[in-house]
Amino acid sequence: MGRDNETPEEKRERLRQKELRHPSSSIRGSNLSDLVGGLGWKGTGIMILVLIFGFIIYSIFFR
């Protein structure tokens, strides 16, 4: 598969891998955008819901 017909996700991953091979070119390292980009919108939504419900349960039982 050439670079002409790659999906945006494949292009992002290729650029991320290229940046990881040259760590001096990266100032910030890995961050939340890398996590969200890897999960997609469904995974991000589920992660947010789990964090919210986890906080609610924690605040109820450990208050």
C-alpha angles and dihedrals in degrees: 000000000000129000091254096071104033121126121245089253091054091047091050091049092048091051091046092051090048090052092049091055089057105043094172089067091057116079099175105038119204118343145162093292090060090052094047092045090054095047101045125216096297094050091046091051092050091048091052092049092049091051092049094047091044091054091048093050091046092051092049097049102032102042 
